[in-house]
């Protein structure tokens, strides 16, 4: 069944759900682009890996418990004071688990082996990319700057309302030029150094088709983000994973959207005692 929302589904932004959506969306971006790319271009999955301190609760590997020592008897006047040798120090073991995290992206390339050239990088921003203090954000911003300083186009898709602004387009200039928006896509062509081609998106709108640049002299290809979203949603677990009637989206919606979103979400809630059916979308 399709999402009840016309474009991005705000329920997918939940921290427990978005990572799966992120990785699947990237795969279907590649699927959508591949047949459109003229030779010798091809779309491949790139990966960025880093180590992050885990937030999972894990029992400590070592517990050190010191037995309570008995109180010494009171010392009488004139008694000699014996100085006991200090026992050797015993360190306390503090276990800090780390997780390896991997984020996929789409790379449009030409050539093979040592002649392989990256032409365009397509990123879907993740929760880690937009969270201050996360290693994933630091790594992303470093890679972003490397691309901006190179002969590689950068396409950044931000489908997260929460977190810090992260796409390469300066936020003050974006706000002045685009007006209000909930999501956006930023496209930076390496041959238009000072320009960012931005697609502002409202929650009430379908996701737009965007132009993906290739090398100078070759026309861009179109990427239909709404088609990619629909493919990702229908192939994923989201209809079964999300209870649209249980709670509002996380992060919360602006007040202007709450009634509208609640009405749409109610359409995705099956009648009491009836489970959602996979073929509901085919019903008249």
VMD Tcl script that draws the C-alpha trace (Angstrom):
set ca {
  {0.00 0.00 0.00}
  {1.23 3.53 -0.69}
  {1.94 6.11 1.98}
  {-1.10 8.20 2.95}
  {0.93 11.39 2.41}
  {1.35 13.09 -1.00}
  {5.13 13.39 -0.70}
  {7.52 12.63 2.15}
  {5.86 10.71 4.98}
  {6.76 12.46 8.26}
  {6.29 9.20 10.20}
  {9.38 7.87 8.41}
  {11.54 10.48 10.15}
  {11.35 8.56 13.44}
  {14.89 7.58 14.59}
  {13.94 3.88 14.68}
  {12.58 3.90 11.12}
  {14.61 6.40 9.09}
  {17.88 4.38 8.89}
  {16.10 1.58 7.00}
  {14.35 4.11 4.77}
  {17.66 5.91 4.14}
  {19.49 2.84 2.89}
  {16.57 1.59 0.79}
  {15.99 5.02 -0.78}
  {19.62 5.13 -1.92}
  {19.30 1.72 -3.60}
  {16.20 2.80 -5.53}
  {17.87 6.07 -6.58}
  {20.50 3.91 -8.27}
  {17.79 1.72 -9.80}
  {15.97 4.74 -11.19}
  {19.09 6.37 -12.63}
  {20.79 3.35 -14.17}
  {18.65 2.95 -17.35}
  {18.68 6.72 -17.98}
  {22.44 7.19 -17.91}
  {24.05 7.34 -21.34}
  {27.27 5.44 -21.93}
  {29.88 5.56 -20.49}
  {28.17 6.66 -17.24}
  {26.99 4.22 -14.58}
  {25.54 4.52 -11.06}
  {27.20 2.61 -8.22}
  {26.76 2.42 -4.46}
  {29.50 4.11 -2.47}
  {29.91 3.67 1.27}
  {31.14 5.85 4.10}
  {32.07 4.10 7.35}
  {32.98 5.38 10.80}
  {33.04 4.30 14.43}
  {30.54 5.78 16.88}
  {30.14 5.29 20.62}
  {27.21 2.91 21.00}
  {24.07 4.05 22.80}
  {23.01 0.47 23.40}
  {22.97 -0.64 27.05}
  {25.46 -3.43 27.56}
  {26.22 -4.95 30.95}
  {29.76 -4.16 32.10}
  {32.34 -6.82 31.38}
  {33.88 -6.47 34.85}
  {32.28 -5.60 38.16}
  {34.65 -4.80 41.02}
  {33.06 -4.89 44.46}
  {35.18 -4.13 47.52}
  {34.13 -5.95 50.73}
  {33.47 -3.69 53.69}
  {36.41 -3.67 56.05}
  {35.77 -4.19 59.81}
  {36.24 -1.14 62.00}
  {39.56 -1.27 63.94}
  {39.33 -1.32 67.76}
  {39.83 2.05 69.48}
  {43.49 2.85 70.14}
  {44.61 3.32 73.76}
  {46.78 6.24 74.82}
  {50.47 5.44 74.49}
  {49.99 2.57 72.04}
  {52.39 2.54 69.13}
  {50.89 3.30 65.79}
  {51.50 0.60 63.20}
  {51.65 1.77 59.61}
  {50.15 -0.84 57.30}
  {51.51 -1.25 53.83}
  {49.13 0.15 51.17}
  {47.59 -2.52 48.98}
  {48.33 -2.27 45.25}
  {45.93 -0.04 43.31}
  {43.20 -1.81 41.36}
  {41.80 0.12 38.37}
  {38.09 0.17 37.67}
  {37.28 -1.06 34.17}
  {34.89 1.22 32.28}
  {33.63 -0.48 29.11}
  {32.59 1.90 26.32}
  {31.08 -0.09 23.38}
  {31.57 1.23 19.87}
  {29.55 0.45 16.76}
  {30.73 0.57 13.18}
  {28.24 2.53 11.13}
  {28.02 2.54 7.35}
  {26.07 4.94 5.14}
  {25.52 4.28 1.44}
  {25.42 6.97 -1.24}
  {25.04 6.90 -5.01}
  {28.07 7.66 -7.18}
  {27.79 8.36 -10.91}
  {31.06 7.39 -12.51}
  {32.84 6.78 -15.79}
  {35.78 4.48 -16.43}
  {37.07 1.41 -14.64}
  {39.89 0.54 -12.29}
  {42.57 3.22 -12.07}
  {40.72 5.23 -14.75}
  {37.49 5.35 -12.75}
  {36.30 8.90 -12.27}
  {33.61 10.09 -9.88}
  {31.36 12.57 -11.68}
  {28.41 13.11 -9.29}
  {27.80 12.16 -5.66}
  {24.17 11.84 -4.54}
  {23.58 11.92 -0.79}
  {20.45 11.40 1.30}
  {21.18 13.08 4.61}
  {20.97 10.85 7.68}
  {20.18 11.52 11.32}
  {23.89 11.28 12.15}
  {24.75 13.86 9.46}
  {22.45 16.42 11.11}
  {23.30 15.77 14.77}
  {25.98 18.05 16.29}
  {28.78 16.12 17.99}
  {28.28 12.91 16.00}
  {31.34 11.55 14.22}
  {29.06 10.88 11.26}
  {28.39 14.61 10.93}
  {32.06 15.56 11.18}
  {32.99 12.98 8.56}
  {30.15 14.06 6.28}
  {31.08 17.75 6.44}
  {34.72 16.92 5.75}
  {33.77 14.83 2.70}
  {31.31 17.52 1.59}
  {34.09 20.11 1.54}
  {36.40 17.78 -0.37}
  {33.74 17.39 -3.06}
  {33.07 21.14 -3.22}
  {36.80 21.71 -3.76}
  {36.96 19.10 -6.55}
  {35.64 18.49 -10.06}
  {32.67 16.48 -8.74}
  {29.00 17.51 -8.68}
  {27.19 17.20 -5.34}
  {23.47 16.42 -4.98}
  {22.14 16.50 -1.39}
  {18.60 15.39 -0.52}
  {17.37 16.41 2.93}
  {14.15 14.63 3.96}
  {14.57 15.31 7.69}
  {12.89 18.27 9.35}
  {14.91 17.94 12.54}
  {18.60 18.48 13.25}
  {21.16 21.06 12.16}
  {21.24 22.46 8.63}
  {23.83 20.38 6.78}
  {23.57 20.76 3.00}
  {26.29 22.86 1.40}
  {24.03 25.80 0.49}
  {24.36 28.51 3.19}
  {21.18 28.46 5.34}
  {20.71 32.23 5.48}
  {20.87 32.60 1.69}
  {18.62 29.55 1.28}
  {15.96 30.96 3.59}
  {16.05 34.35 1.84}
  {15.71 32.84 -1.64}
  {13.37 29.90 -1.02}
  {10.93 31.11 1.64}
  {9.33 28.53 3.95}
  {10.02 24.86 3.25}
  {10.13 21.56 5.15}
  {12.58 19.57 3.04}
  {14.93 20.51 0.25}
  {17.39 19.29 -2.36}
  {20.64 21.14 -3.04}
  {22.53 20.59 -6.31}
  {26.03 22.04 -6.71}
  {27.65 21.82 -10.16}
  {31.42 21.99 -10.06}
  {31.33 24.08 -13.25}
  {29.00 26.63 -11.57}
  {31.15 27.26 -8.52}
  {29.07 30.02 -6.92}
  {25.62 28.62 -7.65}
  {23.43 26.15 -5.77}
  {20.32 24.87 -7.53}
  {17.82 24.30 -4.73}
  {14.43 22.57 -4.75}
  {12.43 23.69 -1.68}
  {9.74 21.16 -0.71}
  {6.67 21.52 1.50}
  {5.24 18.56 3.39}
  {1.94 18.96 1.52}
  {3.61 18.57 -1.91}
  {4.90 15.56 -3.86}
  {8.66 15.25 -4.05}
  {9.93 16.89 -7.25}
  {11.86 15.51 -10.22}
  {15.38 16.95 -10.08}
  {18.13 17.39 -12.67}
  {21.29 15.38 -11.95}
  {24.34 16.91 -13.65}
  {26.88 14.98 -15.70}
  {30.13 16.20 -17.25}
  {30.07 19.52 -19.13}
  {28.73 18.96 -22.64}
  {26.42 16.12 -21.59}
  {22.79 16.95 -20.68}
  {21.65 16.21 -17.12}
  {19.39 13.25 -16.36}
  {16.11 13.52 -14.48}
  {15.59 11.81 -11.13}
  {11.94 11.52 -10.07}
  {12.19 11.62 -6.28}
  {8.50 10.89 -5.78}
  {8.79 7.72 -7.86}
  {11.84 6.69 -5.83}
  {9.94 7.40 -2.61}
  {6.93 5.34 -3.72}
  {9.17 2.41 -4.69}
  {10.98 2.60 -1.35}
  {7.79 2.77 0.69}
  {5.97 -0.05 -1.08}
  {8.97 -2.39 -0.92}
  {9.67 -1.62 2.73}
  {8.09 -2.66 6.04}
  {6.64 0.75 6.83}
  {2.91 -0.02 6.55}
  {3.37 -2.82 9.07}
  {5.92 -1.01 11.21}
  {4.14 2.33 11.60}
  {0.98 2.63 13.66}
  {-0.50 5.79 12.17}
  {-3.21 5.88 14.83}
  {-0.94 5.53 17.84}
  {1.05 8.78 18.05}
  {1.90 11.86 15.97}
  {5.15 11.96 13.96}
  {8.54 12.35 15.63}
  {9.77 15.09 15.45}
  {6.46 16.89 16.02}
  {4.80 18.69 13.15}
  {4.28 22.46 13.05}
  {0.81 23.45 14.22}
  {-0.24 24.37 10.66}
  {0.08 20.70 9.65}
  {-1.32 18.84 12.64}
  {-4.99 18.61 11.60}
  {-4.13 17.94 7.96}
  {-1.64 15.19 8.87}
  {-4.01 13.58 11.38}
  {-6.73 13.32 8.74}
  {-4.36 11.66 6.27}
  {-2.93 9.32 8.91}
  {-6.46 8.23 9.85}
  {-6.92 6.92 6.31}
  {-4.06 4.49 6.94}
  {-5.61 3.06 10.10}
  {-7.66 -0.08 9.41}
  {-11.07 -0.47 11.07}
  {-11.03 -2.05 14.53}
  {-10.25 -5.74 14.39}
  {-9.19 -5.59 10.75}
  {-5.55 -5.90 9.74}
  {-4.25 -3.78 6.82}
  {-4.43 -5.67 3.53}
  {-1.68 -5.57 0.95}
  {-4.15 -5.25 -1.93}
  {-6.08 -2.30 -0.48}
  {-4.43 -0.03 -3.03}
  {-6.20 -1.96 -5.80}
  {-9.65 -1.50 -4.37}
  {-12.01 0.93 -6.17}
}
mol new
graphics top color blue
foreach p $ca { graphics top sphere $p radius 0.5 }
foreach p [lrange $ca 0 end-1] q [lrange $ca 1 end] { graphics top cylinder $p $q radius 0.2 }
display resetview
